[in-house]
Amino acid sequence: MNKRKVTVLFGGQSSEHEVSRISAQCVLENIDKERFDVQMIGITRNGEWLKYEGDIKLIGTGEWEHVARGMLLKTNNISNLGESLVSAPTCEDLVSFKDSNNQNIGVDVVFPVLHGPNGEDGSVQGLLQLANVPYVGCDILSSAAGMDKEFSKLVFNNAGIPQADYIKVMRSEIEGSIPFLINQVSEKLGWPCFVKPANAGSSVGVSKVRSPEELEQALKDASKYDTKILIEEFIKGKEIECAVLGNENPIASVVGEIVPSNEFYDYNAKYIDGKSDTIIPADIDSDIAEQVRDYAVRAFKALGCSGLSRVDFFATETGQVILNEINTMPGFTSISMYSKLWEASGISYSDLITRLIDLAFERYGQTSRSYERN
């Protein structure tokens, strides 16, 4: 059986660059080498695309970039890397495999293990679609809408899925508007509340605001990551997550619960201190778990997702299920919930990667036929 050629993209130009590298390392360590030939391409913080052929373990540490640059200099026999970093003539050349004669032999599928803006927001998905290359995960529209928390809220509201109330604030509106915003929050949301960038992930730039005096700084912190900020109602409840897998007929995993080491599940609690705990299956009533699974699939379909998503909720003491947000390319680190939820549902990490690649080909075949009909 001929192996399929898979290009794994990692890194990127977002605040989640490090998380992407760690996720990609885990994917590369678990992908079925009997089925797939793998090529690694890292995207630096400056936007350079570098082919990497070194030790997988150096991806997570960040040392991969130094190795890749050294290999490129040596291969091209040049002293200045800038001499070799020229624009590719076609999008497909960015991810194509080369044979022994350095001839382009194409690529079968791309796995963009990229989180955050310029990776999970439809930008890379658009590039790959222009290249006519199958890729793992959601398409341009669902990626972009899923990344923008305001747009996804509008979609989920239309689908009848309960969510926290919110106020939208633009970066340009912060100065001079704090007294007005404090009144708005007091009347509409109450204290405490949460402030977060509309387009970011991994809880980057998110603050819990306990009093009016903390609001201005929280807005300024969030505005470092996006021009649009959301002030959200605080929901007291358990933090619940559900993984979704599929295309037109998606399935939901068992439901998991996050017990954060900090006051909420922020970036430090997710990736740094290692003290947060997970409970799989979640310690909630079975009817609430089924409601979570139903809402997760409904959210996935409403946004037009494909391949995968992780949908996050709050389960309150009164039995309410409130959707928090959707992640169209969730983390794949060793502690990430997406793979752990599917493992608890009977799908190993390696089999999960294979299924995601198969789903990428399935969607590509469907969209290709629709183009032909038009």
C-alpha positions as CSV (number, residue, x, y, z in Angstrom):
1,M,0.0,0.0,0.0
2,N,1.4,3.4,-1.0
3,K,1.7,5.7,1.9
4,R,-0.1,9.0,1.8
5,K,2.1,12.1,2.0
6,V,1.1,14.3,4.9
7,T,2.5,17.8,5.6
8,V,2.2,18.9,9.2
9,L,2.3,22.7,9.7
10,F,3.2,24.2,13.1
11,G,4.2,27.4,14.8
12,G,2.6,30.4,13.2
13,Q,2.3,34.1,13.9
14,S,-0.1,34.1,16.8
15,S,0.2,34.3,20.6
16,E,-0.3,30.6,20.6
17,H,2.9,29.8,18.7
18,E,4.3,27.7,21.6
19,V,1.1,25.7,22.0
20,S,1.1,24.9,18.3
21,R,4.6,23.6,18.4
22,I,3.8,21.3,21.4
23,S,0.6,20.1,19.7
24,A,2.4,19.4,16.5
25,Q,5.1,17.4,18.4
26,C,2.5,15.2,19.9
27,V,0.7,14.7,16.6
28,L,4.1,13.7,14.9
29,E,4.9,11.3,17.8
30,N,1.5,9.6,17.4
31,I,0.8,9.6,13.6
32,D,0.8,6.1,12.1
33,K,4.1,5.8,10.3
34,E,2.9,2.7,8.5
35,R,0.2,4.6,6.7
36,F,1.8,8.0,6.2
37,D,5.0,9.7,5.0
38,V,5.3,12.9,7.0
39,Q,6.9,16.2,6.1
40,M,7.3,18.9,8.8
41,I,7.1,22.6,8.0
42,G,7.4,25.2,10.7
43,I,6.1,28.8,10.4
44,T,8.3,31.2,12.4
45,R,6.9,34.2,14.3
46,N,8.1,36.4,11.4
47,G,6.0,34.3,8.9
48,E,8.9,32.4,7.3
49,W,8.0,28.8,6.2
50,L,10.9,26.5,6.9
51,K,11.1,22.8,6.1
52,Y,12.3,20.8,9.1
53,E,13.9,17.4,9.0
54,G,15.4,17.1,12.5
55,D,14.4,15.6,15.8
56,I,10.7,15.9,16.6
57,K,11.5,16.6,20.2
58,L,13.1,19.9,19.2
59,I,9.8,21.3,17.9
60,G,8.3,21.6,21.3
61,T,11.4,23.4,22.8
62,G,11.7,25.8,19.9
63,E,15.2,24.6,18.9
64,W,13.8,23.3,15.6
65,E,14.1,26.8,14.0
66,H,17.9,27.1,14.6
67,V,18.3,23.5,13.2
68,A,16.1,24.2,10.1
69,R,18.0,27.4,9.3
70,G,21.4,25.7,9.6
71,M,20.2,22.9,7.3
72,L,18.9,25.4,4.8
73,L,22.1,27.3,4.7
74,K,24.2,24.2,4.3
75,T,21.9,22.7,1.6
76,N,22.0,25.9,-0.5
77,N,25.7,26.7,0.2
78,I,24.9,30.3,1.2
79,S,26.0,32.5,4.0
80,N,22.8,34.6,4.2
81,L,19.5,32.8,4.7
82,G,17.6,35.7,3.2
83,E,19.1,34.8,-0.2
84,S,17.1,31.6,-0.2
85,L,13.8,32.8,1.2
86,V,12.0,33.8,-2.0
87,S,8.3,33.7,-2.6
88,A,7.1,30.4,-4.0
89,P,5.6,30.6,-7.5
90,T,2.5,28.7,-6.4
91,C,0.7,28.0,-3.2
92,E,1.2,24.3,-3.7
93,D,5.0,24.7,-3.7
94,L,4.9,25.7,-0.1
95,V,3.9,22.3,1.1
96,S,5.0,20.0,-1.7
97,F,7.3,17.0,-1.2
98,K,10.4,16.8,-3.3
99,D,11.9,13.7,-4.8
100,S,15.7,12.8,-5.0
101,N,16.1,15.1,-8.0
102,N,14.4,18.0,-6.2
103,Q,11.3,17.7,-8.4
104,N,7.9,18.6,-7.0
105,I,5.9,15.4,-6.4
106,G,3.0,17.1,-4.6
107,V,1.4,16.4,-1.2
108,D,-1.7,14.4,-0.4
109,V,-3.0,16.2,2.6
110,V,-2.0,19.0,5.0
111,F,-2.5,18.9,8.8
112,P,-2.4,22.6,9.9
113,V,-1.7,22.2,13.6
114,L,-2.0,25.9,14.1
115,H,-3.8,27.8,16.8
116,G,-5.1,31.3,17.0
117,P,-5.0,34.1,14.4
118,N,-3.2,33.5,11.1
119,G,-3.6,29.8,11.5
120,E,-7.0,28.8,12.9
121,D,-9.0,31.8,11.6
122,G,-9.4,30.8,7.9
123,S,-6.2,32.4,6.6
124,V,-4.1,29.3,6.2
125,Q,-7.2,27.3,5.2
126,G,-7.7,29.8,2.3
127,L,-4.1,29.3,1.2
128,L,-4.5,25.6,1.1
129,Q,-7.8,25.8,-0.7
130,L,-6.2,28.0,-3.4
131,A,-3.5,25.3,-3.6
132,N,-6.3,22.7,-4.2
133,V,-4.8,20.6,-1.3
134,P,-7.0,18.6,1.1
135,Y,-6.5,19.7,4.7
136,V,-7.6,18.6,8.1
137,G,-10.1,20.7,10.0
138,C,-12.7,23.3,9.3
139,D,-13.0,25.3,6.1
140,I,-12.4,29.1,5.6
141,L,-15.9,30.3,6.8
142,S,-16.3,28.1,9.8
143,S,-12.7,28.7,10.9
144,A,-13.1,32.5,10.7
145,A,-16.5,32.5,12.4
146,G,-15.3,30.1,15.1
147,M,-12.3,32.3,15.8
148,D,-14.4,35.5,16.2
149,K,-16.3,35.0,19.4
150,E,-18.9,37.6,18.5
151,F,-19.8,36.1,15.2
152,S,-20.0,32.6,16.6
153,K,-22.3,33.9,19.4
154,L,-24.6,35.3,16.7
155,V,-24.7,31.9,15.0
156,F,-25.2,29.9,18.2
157,N,-28.0,32.3,19.3
158,N,-29.7,31.7,16.0
159,A,-29.4,28.0,16.6
160,G,-31.1,28.4,20.0
161,I,-28.1,27.4,22.1
162,P,-28.0,29.2,25.5
163,Q,-25.0,31.5,26.0
164,A,-23.7,34.1,28.5
165,D,-24.8,37.7,27.8
166,Y,-22.1,40.1,26.6
167,I,-21.1,43.6,25.6
168,K,-18.9,44.3,22.6
169,V,-16.2,47.0,22.9
170,M,-13.8,48.2,20.1
171,R,-10.2,49.1,21.1
172,S,-10.8,52.7,19.8
173,E,-13.7,53.1,22.3
174,I,-11.9,52.3,25.5
175,E,-10.4,55.7,26.1
176,G,-13.0,58.0,27.6
177,S,-15.7,55.4,27.8
178,I,-14.9,53.6,31.0
179,P,-17.6,55.4,33.2
180,F,-20.2,54.5,30.5
181,L,-19.0,50.9,30.2
182,I,-19.0,50.5,34.0
183,N,-22.6,51.5,34.0
184,Q,-23.4,49.1,31.2
185,V,-21.7,46.2,32.9
186,S,-23.5,47.0,36.2
187,E,-26.9,47.1,34.6
188,K,-26.6,44.3,32.0
189,L,-24.0,41.8,33.3
190,G,-23.1,42.4,36.9
191,W,-19.8,41.8,38.7
192,P,-17.6,39.8,38.4
193,C,-17.4,39.6,34.7
194,F,-14.9,38.4,32.1
195,V,-13.0,40.4,29.5
196,K,-11.5,38.7,26.5
197,P,-10.2,39.4,23.0
198,A,-12.8,38.5,20.4
199,N,-10.2,36.7,18.3
200,A,-7.8,34.7,20.4
201,G,-7.6,31.3,22.0
202,S,-6.0,29.4,24.9
203,S,-7.4,32.1,27.3
204,V,-4.8,34.5,26.0
205,G,-5.6,38.1,27.2
206,V,-8.6,36.9,29.3
207,S,-9.2,38.6,32.7
208,K,-11.7,38.0,35.5
209,V,-12.9,41.5,36.5
210,R,-14.2,41.5,40.1
211,S,-14.9,45.2,40.4
212,P,-15.4,48.4,38.3
213,E,-11.9,49.6,39.3
214,E,-10.4,46.6,37.4
215,L,-12.3,47.0,34.1
216,E,-10.1,49.6,32.3
217,Q,-6.9,47.6,32.8
218,A,-8.6,44.4,31.7
219,L,-9.8,46.0,28.5
220,K,-6.4,47.4,27.7
221,D,-4.8,43.9,28.3
222,A,-7.3,42.3,26.0
223,S,-6.8,45.0,23.3
224,K,-3.2,43.9,22.9
225,Y,-4.5,40.9,21.1
226,D,-7.4,42.2,19.1
227,T,-9.2,45.4,18.1
228,K,-12.5,43.9,19.3
229,I,-13.1,42.9,23.0
230,L,-16.0,41.2,24.6
231,I,-17.1,41.8,28.2
232,E,-19.0,38.6,29.2
233,E,-21.4,37.7,32.0
234,F,-19.9,35.5,34.7
235,I,-21.5,32.1,34.8
236,K,-21.0,30.2,38.0
237,G,-20.7,26.5,37.2
238,K,-18.5,23.6,36.2
239,E,-16.3,24.0,33.2
240,I,-17.3,21.2,30.8
241,E,-15.8,20.2,27.4
242,C,-17.0,18.0,24.6
243,A,-15.1,16.9,21.5
244,V,-16.8,16.6,18.1
245,L,-15.6,14.5,15.1
246,G,-17.0,14.2,11.6
247,N,-18.2,16.1,8.6
248,E,-21.9,16.1,7.7
249,N,-22.8,13.5,10.4
250,P,-20.6,14.4,13.4
251,I,-20.5,12.5,16.6
252,A,-19.8,13.8,20.1
253,S,-17.4,12.3,22.6
254,V,-18.0,11.6,26.3
255,V,-18.1,14.8,28.3
256,G,-15.1,16.0,30.4
257,E,-14.7,18.4,33.3
258,I,-11.9,20.9,33.9
259,V,-10.9,21.6,37.5
260,P,-8.5,24.6,37.0
261,S,-5.6,25.3,39.3
262,N,-6.3,29.0,39.1
263,E,-9.5,31.0,39.6
264,F,-10.4,30.1,36.0
265,Y,-8.9,28.0,33.3
266,D,-6.4,30.6,32.0
267,Y,-3.2,30.1,29.9
268,N,-1.1,29.4,33.0
269,A,-3.5,26.8,34.3
270,K,-3.8,25.2,30.8
271,Y,-0.1,24.9,29.9
272,I,2.3,26.0,32.5
273,D,1.8,25.1,36.1
274,G,0.6,21.5,35.4
275,K,-1.7,21.6,38.4
276,S,-5.1,21.6,36.7
277,D,-7.1,18.4,36.8
278,T,-9.5,16.8,34.4
279,I,-12.4,14.5,35.2
280,I,-13.5,12.1,32.4
281,P,-16.4,11.5,32.3
282,A,-17.5,14.7,34.0
283,D,-19.1,14.5,37.4
284,I,-22.5,15.7,36.3
285,D,-25.9,14.0,35.9
286,S,-26.3,11.9,32.7
287,D,-29.1,14.1,31.4
288,I,-26.9,17.2,31.6
289,A,-24.1,15.3,29.9
290,E,-26.5,14.4,27.1
291,Q,-27.6,18.0,26.8
292,V,-24.0,19.0,26.5
293,R,-23.4,16.4,23.7
294,D,-26.5,17.6,21.9
295,Y,-25.5,21.2,22.0
296,A,-22.0,20.4,20.9
297,V,-23.2,18.7,17.8
298,R,-25.7,21.5,17.1
299,A,-23.0,24.1,17.5
300,F,-20.7,22.2,15.1
301,K,-23.4,21.9,12.5
302,A,-24.6,25.5,12.9
303,L,-21.2,26.9,12.3
304,G,-20.7,24.5,9.3
305,C,-17.7,22.8,10.9
306,S,-15.9,19.8,9.4
307,G,-13.3,17.4,10.8
308,L,-13.1,18.4,14.4
309,S,-14.0,21.0,17.1
310,R,-14.0,21.1,20.8
311,V,-17.0,22.9,22.4
312,D,-16.8,24.3,25.9
313,F,-19.7,24.8,28.3
314,F,-20.6,25.8,31.8
315,A,-23.0,23.5,33.8
316,T,-24.7,25.4,36.6
317,E,-25.9,24.1,39.9
318,T,-29.5,24.6,38.7
319,G,-28.9,22.2,35.7
320,Q,-28.5,24.8,33.0
321,V,-26.0,24.2,30.2
322,I,-24.4,27.4,28.8
323,L,-22.2,27.4,25.8
324,N,-18.9,29.2,26.3
325,E,-17.0,28.9,23.0
326,I,-16.0,26.6,20.2
327,N,-12.4,25.8,19.2
328,T,-12.0,24.7,15.5
329,M,-8.4,23.5,16.0
330,P,-8.2,22.5,19.6
331,G,-4.9,21.7,21.3
332,F,-3.3,18.4,20.7
333,T,-0.7,18.4,23.5
334,S,-0.4,15.5,25.9
335,I,-2.7,17.2,28.4
336,S,-5.2,18.6,25.9
337,M,-8.8,17.5,26.3
338,Y,-9.7,16.8,22.7
339,S,-7.6,13.7,22.3
340,K,-8.2,12.6,25.9
341,L,-12.0,12.8,25.4
342,W,-11.8,10.6,22.4
343,E,-9.5,8.2,24.1
344,A,-12.1,7.8,26.8
345,S,-14.6,7.3,24.1
346,G,-12.6,4.4,22.6
347,I,-10.5,6.1,19.9
348,S,-6.8,6.1,20.5
349,Y,-4.6,9.2,19.6
350,S,-3.1,7.5,16.6
351,D,-6.5,6.3,15.3
352,L,-7.9,9.8,15.9
353,I,-5.2,11.3,13.6
354,T,-6.0,8.8,10.9
355,R,-9.7,9.5,11.2
356,L,-9.1,13.2,10.9
357,I,-7.0,12.7,7.7
358,D,-9.7,10.5,6.2
359,L,-12.3,13.1,7.0
360,A,-10.1,15.7,5.2
361,F,-10.2,13.5,2.0
362,E,-13.9,12.9,2.4
363,R,-14.7,16.7,2.5
364,Y,-12.3,17.4,-0.3
365,G,-14.0,14.8,-2.5
366,Q,-17.4,16.3,-1.7
367,T,-16.4,19.9,-2.4
368,S,-14.6,18.9,-5.6
369,R,-17.7,17.3,-6.9
370,S,-19.8,20.4,-6.1
371,Y,-17.3,22.5,-8.0
372,E,-17.6,20.2,-11.0
373,R,-21.4,20.4,-11.0
374,N,-21.2,24.2,-11.0
